[in-house]
Amino acid sequence: MNPADTNDPTDANGSADAASRLSRRKLLGGIGAIGVASAGAGLGTTAFFSDEASFEGNELEAGRLELSVNYEFAADQGIRNEQNPYWGQNGGGESGVVSSTPDDPATVSYRLDDVKPGDTGWLRFAFVLDDNPAYLWACGNLTGNAQNGVTDPERVALLESGLTEGEIDASKTDPWGGQLADALVADLVYRDALSGAPIGDPIASGSLREVLAALTNGIPLDQDGDPEAGLARACYPDGSSVTALGIVWSLPPTVGNEVQTDSVGFDLSFHAEQCRHNDGETNPCVAASTGGGYGVDRLARDPVWFARARNGAPNVNDQLLVGNAPANDGDYDATGVAWPDPTAAELTVTHDAGDGDLTIAVDNGVSGTVTYAGTLADATVSGGSNAILITAKAGSGSTAAVSDVRLNGAQASGASAVSSDDDPSGYAHLLIDDVDATADWVLTADVTLEGVGGGSQELPAVDVNVA
């Protein structure tokens, strides 16, 4: 059976693939900067107020949590003068402090233009917490990758890269039509807050676009500066931290005229959550919500990848499928897949950006893994972001439930479960929004299927679409 064969008229698809070496509670590293703090002081006083002791003539004051971020930006373009003896003109020597409140995230925006091959620069962020230790998260996103017109040498270089005259002309005024975000090389690294010296290996590295893609999906920051700590990281202490965060960028001398006149911009944000009474495993950089129906109408664009675990009776065997949507070309496995009734299993969908592999695995003691090794559709969204849609599909006499949904080991803010139970209309969905599917990522969830082995093909089932 071809994976395109289905009796589901709403079958729009999309899936994804990520770093399989991650445990489900360890979050991949990314990149970051400034943001929001929230205290949850009520939780901190519950046990105290429940005590049977009497407090007469005393006052109790709820704690607070405030985050301030000291930032420094600089770029070296080989330009020196008496007023600026150390750094070049582009963003040279800028510094300041950004503070946050629970309702008003602090944000730093950065813009690079007039960048020449051989130019370098850095951004550094140091943290001050008042007056509770906190887990920190780093978030960010690319806000522009503009062409800003096309010079004659740039046109020649773009034609040589494979663009047509029409595509080049259309990109002239496109805020997302440039090449600089892909040409810039960047590292996200921990740094010593006093000396500025780097600590350990980069948290993320690659093109500036790739580093920001990791940041879009959120990174838990570690006070000890361990880039592999993931969710098992150390809290940042009350007061000034000894570990800062840095982004170092450069435009290699080998880059040609294709980036002439181009510019890039990005926003960076930090979020803080007090360590007391919290586990630090809720990711504030991405949000999830639930609703009825398949959920495709909630997507900003058509699905591009899909992964499925579906009931095969009565026409075919139970199946795992993964591949491109909406064409439904991909790989599938029916011979090695079986869903006992009921089935309780762990679902894993991974995307490996380096290899371009898309994988679905269902661990129920019987079924295995399917990897799509063909050419994946381009999931890049100019001026926007991706979404991951998880649909629980059931009909009369069956149940499909998905719980403890995690992206890179952490729960998105908002919902983490969705189910459809004994319903003729049968569909409910969970939407994780504002993610970047082009980065490495891992989606995990606990899945329950009841009523398998009978009924119609694909009911019950769980679909994962990436748009």
N, C-alpha and C positions, 0 to 999 in steps of 0.2 A: 504493500500500500504506500502510495506517495503521501508525504506529510501534508500536501495540499488537499487531500481528500478528507472531507469532513461534512457532517450533516448539521453543523452549527452555523446558522446564517449570520451570527454576530461575530464570527471568528476573525477579529483583527488582532495582529500579533506584534510582539516585540520582546526581545530578551537581552541578556547581557552576560558578562564574563569577568572574573576577577582573580585576585591572588589566592589560590587554593591553600597556600601554606598558612594562612591566617586561621587561628581558632575563632569561633563565633563570637567570643567576647574580647578579642584583641583587635583594636582599630588600627588601620593603616595610617601612616603619617601623611602629612600634607604641608600646608603653608599658612601663615596667618598674620593678623594684626588687630586692631582696636575693637572694643565692644561694650557689652551690656553686663551689668552685675545685678544679681537678685539674691536677697538675703534669706527669705523663708524663716524669719525670726520666730514666728509662732511655733514651728516645730521645735525650735531650740528651747522653748520655755514650758512645753507640755509636761514633761516629767517633773519639773520643778514645782509647778503649780499643783500637781497631783499628790505631792508629799503631804503627810498628815501633820507635820510640824506647824506650829503657829508663828506667824511673823507679824508682830505688832510694832507700829512705829517705824517700819522699814519700807524702803522703796525698791521696786524691781523695774529694771529698764531693759527693754528688748535690745538685742544686739543689732548691728547693722553690717552691711557689706558694701563697700565702695571700691571701685577699681579705677586707678589712674594709670595712664600709659605715657611714658616719656619716649618721644620719637626723635630720630635723627635721619635726615636724608642727605645724600651727597652724590655727586657724579664727577668723574675725572675725564674731561675731554681734551686734555693736553693744553688747556688755556690757562695762562698765568698772568697776573698783573699785581700791582701794589695792593689793591683792595681785596684780591682773592688769590693769595700766594699758594694755597694748598690744593684747591679743588676747582674743577671747571665750572662753567657758568650754569649748566643745566641742573637746577635743583641744588646747587652748591650750598652746603652748610646750613640747610634749613633744619630747625629743631623746634620742639614745643612739647606741651602736655595736653592730652585729651582725657577728660574724665567722663564717666558714664553714670547713669541712674537706671533703676529697673525699667523705667518707661521710655528712656531716651538713649538708645545705644550711641556710644561715641564711635565715630568713623573717621578714618584717614583716607583721603583720595590721593592718588599719585598719577602723574602724567609724564611721559617721556616723548620728547620730540627733538628734531634736529640732531638725531643720533648718527654718528659716523662709525664705520668699521674701526675697531680698536678701542672704542669708548667703554668705560666701566663705571659702576656705581654700586651703592649699597643703601639699604634701609635697616635701621636697628630700632628695636622696641624693648623697653624695660618696664617692669610692672611694680606697682605699689598698691597693696591691699589694706583697707581700713574697715573694720577691725577684726576680721575673721579669716582664718585660712580658707582657701578656695581652690576648687578645680578650675582650670582655665581651658577654654576652647578657642582655636583660631579659625576664622572663616574669611572668605574673600571671593571676589569675582572680577573677571575682565569686564570693563565697562566700555571699551572702544578699541578698535584696531583699524584706524582710518588710513585711506589711501592719500587723501589731501592733494588730489591732482596727480598728473603723470608727466614727468619730464621725458624728453626724447631718449636719453640713455636708459631711463627706467622702462620705457615702452619696449625697447629692444630686448632688455633682460626678461621682461614678462612674457614677450612672445617666445623667447627661447625656452622659458619654463613650461610652455604648453598652453598658455591662455590665448584666446582669440582676440582680434581687434575689438569685437563687440563687447566681450567680457571686460576688457581693459577700459573701454570708454564708460561702461556702466559702473565700474568701480571708482571712478574719479571722485565722486561725491558720496560714496558709500562709507558710513562710519565703521563698517566691518569689512571693508574691501581690501585692507592692507596686508602686508606680509611680515611686519616687524615683530608681532607677538610670537611667530614661529621661528624667526631668525635669532632673536635674543636668547642667550643661554643664561639660566638662573639656578641658584642653589638656595634652599631654605635650610638654615642651620641654627643650632643653639650657639649662643655666645656668652662669654663672661660679661656680667653687667658692668663691671668696673673697667677692665682692660679692653673689652671688645674682642678678645681673641676667640676664635671658633672653638667649640667643644664637640669633639667626636665627628662622626660622619654626617653628611647632610640628611635631613628628614625627607626631603624630596629634591630631585634635580632633573634637569632636562631643559626643554624650551620654556620660555616664560608662560606660554599657553598651557603646557603640561603641568607646570608647578601650580598655576592658578586653578587648574582643573582639580588637582588634589585638594587644594584649599577650599574650593567650593563645596566639596563633600564633607569638610570639617576635619580638624585635627585636635586630639587631646594633647595638651602641652604638659611636659614633665619638668618639675622643679629641679630634678637631678640632671637634666640635660641628656637623657637617654633617648635616642631617636627610635629605638625599638620597643619602648615601654608600652605603647598603646594605651589601653584603658587601665592597665596596672601601674599607672604613673603616680608620682608623688605630688601631694598637694603643694600649692604655693603658700608660703607662710604669711601671717599678718606682718605688714611692714614691707620694706623693699626686698625684692627677690635678688638672689645672686646670679640667676640665670636669665639672660635676655634672649630675644629672638632676632635673627637677621635674615635679610634677603640680599644676596649678591648677584648682580647681573653684569653681563658683558655682551657686546656685539663683536663676534669674531672678525679678525682682519680679512678672512676669506670670503665674507659676505659681499655680494655684488651690488649692482645698481638697482636691483628689484625693490630695495627698501627706501630709495630716495623719497623724500617728502613725507614718509609714513610716520604715524604716531600711535602710541598705545596709552591706555588708561586703565587703572584698576582700583577697587576699593578693598580695604582690609578692616576686619573687625575682630574684637576679642569679647568673649563672654565669660563671666565668672559665676560659680555656684558654690555656696559654702560647703565645706567638707562634712561638717556635722549633719547627720541624718540624711545624707545623700550618697549615692554610690558613684556619681560622676559618669554614668553610662547613658545619659540622655543627651543626644546631639542637638544643640540649638541651631546648628547651621542648616539643617533640613527639617521640613515639617511633613507630617502625614495626617490624612483625614480619610474618613470612610463615607460610603454612600451606597444606595441601591443601584441595581443594574450592572451592566458590564463595565461601564465607566469610560469608554472611549470618547464619549462626548465631552469629557472633562479635560482631555488632552489638548495642548496648544498646537500639536502637530500630529501627523499620522504615526503610528508605531513603526519602528524600524527593525527591532529585534524581538524575538519571542522565545519563550521556553514553556513547556507544558508537561504536566503529569496528568494523564487522563485515563478514564475507564474505557476499555475497549469493547466490552460486551454490548450487543450480541454479535457484532459483525467481525471484529478483529481482536487481537490480543490487547492487553493493557499496554500503554505506550509511554515513552519519554520522547519529547521532540525538542529541537532547538534549531534556530536559524534566522533567516531574514524575513521581515514582513514589509508590506502586505503580500508579497509574492508567495510566501510560505515555502520557499526553497530552503532546505536544511537537511539535517541528519535526524534519524529517529531509530529507536530500538523498541521492538515489540517482543522479540524472542526471549530476552533476559529480564523482562519486567513482569511483575505479578503483584496485585494488591489483594492481600487477604481481607476478609470482611469481618470486623472493621480493620482499617489500616491506620497505624500511628507511625509517623516517620518524620525525619528531619529533611527538609528541602534546602538545597544549596544551589544558587545560581551565581556563577563567577564570570568576570571579564578580565582577561589578561591583555592589557593595552600593548605590551611589547610583542607578544606572539600573535595577537589578534584572535585568540581563541575564545569561544563562547561555550560554556559548559553548564549542564544541569545534572544534578545528582540527587537521588532520593534514597536515603538510608532507612530501610525498613527490614533489614536482614535478608532480603531477597533481591530487590532491584538495585541497579548499579548506576552508571554514569554515561552520559552521552555528550560528546564534544563536537562542536561544529568547527571544522578547520578550513572552511571555504573562505571566500572574500565577504567580509561583513560590510553592510551598507554604512555610509558615512553618518555618524550620529552627531556631528558637530552642528550646533545651533547658533548661527550668527546673531548676536544681540540678545541671546536668551539662554535657556537651560533645558536640560532633559527632565523627564519624569519616569518613574517606575510605577506601573499599575499592576496590582495583584488582584486577580478576580477569583472568587470562590464560586464554583458552578455546581448547582445541585438541582434536582427536580423532585417530584413526588416520591416519597419513600427513600430519599438519599440525603446525605449531609456532606458538605465540604466546609472545613474550618481551618483557618490559618491563624496562628497565634505566635507571640514573641518574635515579631518581625524585626530584624536587625540589619542595618547597613554598616558594613565594616565593623561588626561586633557591637554597635551601639544602637539603641532605639532612637528613632526620629522623634522630635517633639510632637506631641499630639497622640494619634492612635497607633496601636501596635498589633491589632487583631481584627479579623473580619470573618464572617461565617454566613453560610446559606443552608437552611435546614427545612427539608420537606416542603418545598415551595414550588408550585408549578412554574412560576416565572423564574425562580431558581438562581439569580445572580446577585452578588454583592461584591463590592470592591474596596480596596485600600489604595490610596494614591500617595506616593512619596514624591514631593515636588521640589524643584530647584536643585537638582543634582546635576553632576557632569558625568555622563555615561562613558566619555572617552578615556577616563582615568581607570586605573586598576580599582576594582571594587568587588565585594562579596556580599550577597544578600542571603540571609538564612532565615528560616521560619520552621515552626512545628506545624505539621499537617495532619489532619484527621479526615479520613474518607470512610463513609458508611454507606451501605447499599450498593457496593461494587459487585460485579459479576452478573448483574442483571440490568434491567432498564435499558436506556438508550446509550449509544456511544457518546463519550465525553461527559456523561453525568453519572457520578460526580467527577469533578476535575478541578485542577488549579492551574490557571494561566498567569504567566508573568510577561508583560509587555513593556518595552522600553521605547519611549517616544522622544 
